[in-house]
């Protein structure tokens, strides 16, 4: 199994990797399909109108997660990594006014969002709870091309055929890598036999696809994007969009911490305060639709950047190589989790998002601080274990309550897990593989109302308080 660090850490926009970035990517895939020769094109007719229906979790919480906006932007040919967040609303509004989309290289297609973008809450597609159906119609309303895609978490999008390969084969991947571990047990065994760290094995795998310089430049780009999301979140205030009237608080927290620092007034919980503030900053930026990095998802995007920021501020000897080893190790753990369970809140609840992020961050920090492979696996297990059973129940379908604070708590758990692991020799009772398996089984048993549908939990009870 090989999942690149750049597949787990994707630069994109908020508020959701599965509900925003995924649908935008799916729309682009459909546009590419229209231009391809992989479907029977009728003579003397052509696609003049587009229609999209959203299913499952996308239908129930798509409005709160800006899925409608994402689909429109995607049909305009905009990409998550390059779209200008400051120009998105203007682009979307133009489609509502003209009822047309014209992506580069295509003719103008009729697309009226009020009629052609359907939130189908009755029909659940069989492959995954995040399903999208794209249709291209001719001038008479006949469907010429129909494609089904699934947004499976973390910005990953698969077609029906690809999903079947994922289920039966996990991944149709012919890439040969020197350390093809797909479980934590295999990872530890390969590390022991090779004498290499987890980061070194992950680097060797990545360098079969790119040069060392390309890998390092890519890692540095990911880190800078994470740092930028922290910085923007720390310097913006005001109210988050969506109607809950949630005020941003990272800037206020940051200003207070800076003021205390200048007066040499450092409280006993200062490190935790900084850690939480970093995480809140990123997820407020995500909730506002800003630029973030999936880590491994948007809903959990604050945990890894917060722990990285903690590493740089509080850990003696923090350096660029430590950051790179952090990201490589975190990606190795994230890949094992995704391969054997899920990182999708719509599939297994928030344990798959914030839980996975905390596990990845704990492993990354342990690696950056010189931990052994066994200590890294131990840290990852501790962090994940204490998120088991966590539901995904966003109030009003927005990635705000309880999502923003959950990232702060996930970051705190990650640092605590790393500390506990570093104080031991790596031996422990519950293996990471057993913990991942438990998360998968718990997610299967969990009611759908607790899996990003906003039909249970805080999403329905908070209004009664």
LINBELTA-V608244 format. One record per residue. N is the residue number from 0. RES is the residue in one small letter. PHI is phi as a letter, one per 30 degrees, with the letter a starting at -180 (NA if undefined). OMEGA is omega in whole degrees, 0 to 359 (NA if undefined). NEAR is the number of other ideal C-beta (glycine too) atoms within 8 Angstrom. Layout:
BEGIN
n={N,N}
res={RES,RES}
phi={PHI,PHI}
omega={OMEGA,OMEGA}
near={NEAR,NEAR}
END
This chain:
BEGIN
n={0,1,2,3,4,5,6,7,8,9,10,11,12,13,14,15,16,17,18,19,20,21,22,23,24,25,26,27,28,29,30,31,32,33,34,35,36,37,38,39,40,41,42,43,44,45,46,47,48,49,50,51,52,53,54,55,56,57,58,59,60,61,62,63,64,65,66,67,68,69,70,71,72,73,74,75,76,77,78,79,80,81,82,83,84,85,86,87,88,89,90,91,92,93,94,95,96,97,98,99,100,101,102,103,104,105,106,107,108,109,110,111,112,113,114,115,116,117,118,119,120,121,122,123,124,125,126,127,128,129,130,131,132,133,134,135,136,137,138,139,140,141,142,143,144,145,146,147,148,149,150,151,152,153,154,155,156,157,158,159,160,161,162,163,164,165,166,167,168,169,170,171,172,173,174,175,176,177,178,179,180,181,182,183,184,185,186,187,188,189,190,191,192,193,194,195,196,197,198,199,200,201,202,203,204,205,206,207,208,209,210,211,212,213,214,215,216,217,218,219,220,221,222,223,224,225,226,227,228,229,230,231,232,233,234,235,236,237,238,239,240,241,242,243,244,245,246,247,248,249,250,251,252,253,254,255,256,257,258,259,260,261,262,263,264,265,266,267,268,269,270,271,272,273,274,275,276,277,278,279,280,281,282,283,284,285,286,287,288,289,290,291,292,293,294,295,296,297,298,299,300,301,302,303,304,305,306,307,308,309,310,311,312,313,314,315,316,317,318,319,320,321,322,323,324,325,326,327,328,329,330,331,332,333,334,335,336,337,338,339,340,341,342,343,344,345,346,347,348,349,350,351,352,353,354,355,356,357,358,359,360,361,362,363,364,365,366,367,368,369,370,371,372,373,374,375,376,377,378,379,380,381,382,383,384,385,386,387,388,389,390,391,392,393,394,395,396,397,398,399,400,401,402,403,404,405,406,407,408,409,410,411,412,413,414,415,416,417,418,419,420,421,422,423,424,425,426,427,428,429,430,431,432,433,434,435,436,437,438,439,440,441,442,443,444,445,446,447,448,449,450,451,452,453,454,455,456,457,458,459,460,461,462,463,464}
res={x,x,x,x,x,x,x,x,x,x,x,x,x,x,x,x,x,x,x,x,x,x,x,x,x,x,x,x,x,x,x,x,x,x,x,x,x,x,x,x,x,x,x,x,x,x,x,x,x,x,x,x,x,x,x,x,x,x,x,x,x,x,x,x,x,x,x,x,x,x,x,x,x,x,x,x,x,x,x,x,x,x,x,x,x,x,x,x,x,x,x,x,x,x,x,x,x,x,x,x,x,x,x,x,x,x,x,x,x,x,x,x,x,x,x,x,x,x,x,x,x,x,x,x,x,x,x,x,x,x,x,x,x,x,x,x,x,x,x,x,x,x,x,x,x,x,x,x,x,x,x,x,x,x,x,x,x,x,x,x,x,x,x,x,x,x,x,x,x,x,x,x,x,x,x,x,x,x,x,x,x,x,x,x,x,x,x,x,x,x,x,x,x,x,x,x,x,x,x,x,x,x,x,x,x,x,x,x,x,x,x,x,x,x,x,x,x,x,x,x,x,x,x,x,x,x,x,x,x,x,x,x,x,x,x,x,x,x,x,x,x,x,x,x,x,x,x,x,x,x,x,x,x,x,x,x,x,x,x,x,x,x,x,x,x,x,x,x,x,x,x,x,x,x,x,x,x,x,x,x,x,x,x,x,x,x,x,x,x,x,x,x,x,x,x,x,x,x,x,x,x,x,x,x,x,x,x,x,x,x,x,x,x,x,x,x,x,x,x,x,x,x,x,x,x,x,x,x,x,x,x,x,x,x,x,x,x,x,x,x,x,x,x,x,x,x,x,x,x,x,x,x,x,x,x,x,x,x,x,x,x,x,x,x,x,x,x,x,x,x,x,x,x,x,x,x,x,x,x,x,x,x,x,x,x,x,x,x,x,x,x,x,x,x,x,x,x,x,x,x,x,x,x,x,x,x,x,x,x,x,x,x,x,x,x,x,x,x,x,x,x,x,x,x,x,x,x,x,x,x,x,x,x,x,x,x,x,x,x,x,x,x,x,x,x,x,x,x,x,x,x,x,x,x,x,x,x,x,x,x,x,x,x,x,x}
phi={NA,b,b,d,e,d,d,d,c,c,d,a,b,d,c,b,d,d,c,c,d,d,e,d,d,d,d,d,d,d,d,d,d,e,d,d,c,c,b,d,c,d,d,i,a,a,d,b,b,c,b,b,b,c,b,i,e,d,d,d,b,d,d,d,c,i,d,d,d,d,d,d,d,d,d,d,i,d,c,e,d,b,d,d,e,d,c,d,d,d,d,d,d,d,d,d,d,c,h,b,b,b,d,e,i,c,d,d,c,d,a,c,e,d,c,c,c,c,c,c,d,c,c,c,d,d,d,a,d,c,c,b,c,c,b,c,c,d,d,c,i,d,d,c,b,b,b,c,b,b,c,c,j,i,i,d,b,b,d,e,d,d,d,d,d,d,d,c,b,i,a,d,c,c,d,c,b,d,b,d,d,b,b,d,d,d,e,d,d,d,d,d,d,d,i,c,d,d,d,d,d,d,d,d,d,d,d,d,c,a,d,d,d,d,d,d,d,d,d,d,d,d,d,d,d,d,d,d,d,d,d,d,d,d,c,c,b,j,c,d,d,k,j,d,i,d,d,d,b,d,d,d,d,d,d,d,d,d,d,d,d,d,c,h,c,c,d,d,c,e,d,d,d,d,e,d,d,e,d,d,e,d,d,d,d,d,d,d,i,d,d,b,b,d,a,c,b,d,d,c,d,d,d,d,d,d,d,d,d,d,e,d,d,c,c,d,i,e,a,d,d,d,d,d,d,e,d,d,d,e,d,d,d,d,d,d,d,d,d,c,b,a,c,c,d,d,c,b,i,d,e,d,c,d,d,d,d,d,d,d,d,d,d,d,d,d,d,d,c,i,d,d,e,d,d,d,d,d,d,d,d,e,d,d,e,c,b,e,i,d,d,c,b,d,d,i,i,c,d,b,c,c,d,d,d,d,d,d,d,d,d,d,d,d,d,d,d,d,d,d,d,d,d,c,c,j,d,a,d,c,d,d,d,d,d,d,d,d,d,d,d,d,d,d,d,d,d,d,d,c,b,i,c,h,c,a,i,e,d,c,c,d,d,d,d}
omega={176,175,187,175,182,171,177,180,181,175,181,181,178,10,186,177,182,186,180,183,180,178,177,178,179,178,178,177,179,177,178,179,179,183,182,176,185,178,183,182,180,179,174,173,182,179,179,184,178,178,183,173,181,187,177,181,179,179,185,184,182,180,179,181,178,179,178,178,181,179,180,179,178,179,172,180,180,181,181,185,187,181,180,181,182,184,187,183,179,179,181,181,180,178,177,182,185,185,179,169,178,177,181,179,182,167,175,177,173,177,178,184,183,180,188,175,192,174,185,182,183,185,176,179,189,189,187,182,177,184,177,175,178,179,172,186,175,185,180,180,177,179,180,182,179,179,177,177,176,176,195,177,177,182,178,179,178,173,177,181,180,179,177,178,178,183,185,186,186,177,178,191,180,181,181,179,184,182,186,181,174,171,177,179,177,180,180,179,179,178,180,183,184,185,181,174,177,178,180,177,179,178,179,177,181,185,168,182,185,178,178,180,179,179,182,178,179,178,179,178,178,180,181,177,176,180,180,179,175,184,180,180,181,186,177,173,183,185,178,180,173,175,177,180,177,180,175,182,181,181,179,177,181,180,179,179,177,180,178,181,181,179,183,178,184,181,182,181,186,182,177,180,178,181,180,181,177,182,179,180,182,185,168,176,177,181,179,179,182,182,178,177,174,184,3,180,175,181,179,189,184,189,182,177,180,181,173,179,176,179,183,184,191,184,179,178,178,186,182,179,177,177,180,178,176,184,179,181,179,179,177,179,179,179,179,180,182,182,187,179,181,172,185,177,179,182,184,182,185,174,179,180,181,178,178,180,179,178,179,181,179,178,181,179,179,178,181,180,173,180,177,178,180,178,178,179,179,180,180,181,181,183,181,183,185,167,183,178,182,181,175,187,184,179,180,179,182,180,185,180,5,194,185,180,179,177,177,179,177,178,179,178,180,180,178,179,179,180,179,182,181,177,177,182,178,179,180,191,182,180,176,179,179,180,178,178,178,178,180,181,177,178,178,182,185,177,180,182,177,183,172,175,183,178,180,176,181,184,181,184,185,181,181,185,NA}
near={10,9,11,9,13,8,8,16,13,14,11,15,12,17,14,14,17,20,18,20,16,17,16,16,14,14,15,11,12,13,13,8,11,10,7,7,4,4,7,3,7,7,4,3,8,7,11,9,13,14,11,14,10,15,13,13,13,18,10,12,13,14,9,12,14,14,14,10,10,15,15,15,14,15,16,11,11,10,9,13,7,6,12,6,9,4,8,14,6,7,12,11,8,8,15,9,6,6,9,9,11,8,9,4,5,11,6,7,14,10,15,7,11,6,5,12,13,8,10,9,5,3,6,7,11,3,8,13,12,17,15,16,11,14,10,13,12,12,6,4,6,7,7,11,10,8,10,12,14,15,17,16,20,14,16,9,11,9,10,9,6,9,13,8,10,11,7,6,7,8,9,6,6,4,7,5,9,7,12,9,13,9,9,15,8,9,16,11,9,12,13,8,6,8,5,10,10,15,12,8,17,14,11,12,12,12,10,9,6,7,6,7,6,8,12,9,8,11,13,11,9,14,12,8,12,14,11,9,18,14,9,12,17,12,7,12,6,6,7,13,7,10,6,10,5,11,8,13,8,13,13,8,12,12,8,8,12,8,8,11,9,6,6,5,6,6,7,3,6,10,9,8,11,13,16,14,14,16,16,17,18,18,16,15,15,17,17,12,12,12,12,15,14,15,15,17,19,17,16,15,20,18,18,15,17,18,16,15,13,16,15,9,7,7,11,3,5,9,6,6,6,13,16,13,13,14,14,16,18,15,15,15,16,15,12,15,18,15,10,11,12,13,13,15,15,14,12,15,15,15,16,17,16,16,16,17,18,17,19,18,19,19,19,17,16,16,16,14,11,4,11,6,12,10,14,16,15,16,18,16,15,14,18,18,9,8,15,12,8,11,11,13,13,17,13,11,12,15,15,13,12,9,13,15,9,12,19,15,10,19,19,11,13,17,15,9,16,15,8,11,16,11,5,10,5,11,6,9,2,7,10,14,10,8,13,14,10,9,17,12,8,13,15,7,5,12,6,8,8,12,17,14,14,14,8,11,9,10,13,10,8,9,5,4,4}
END
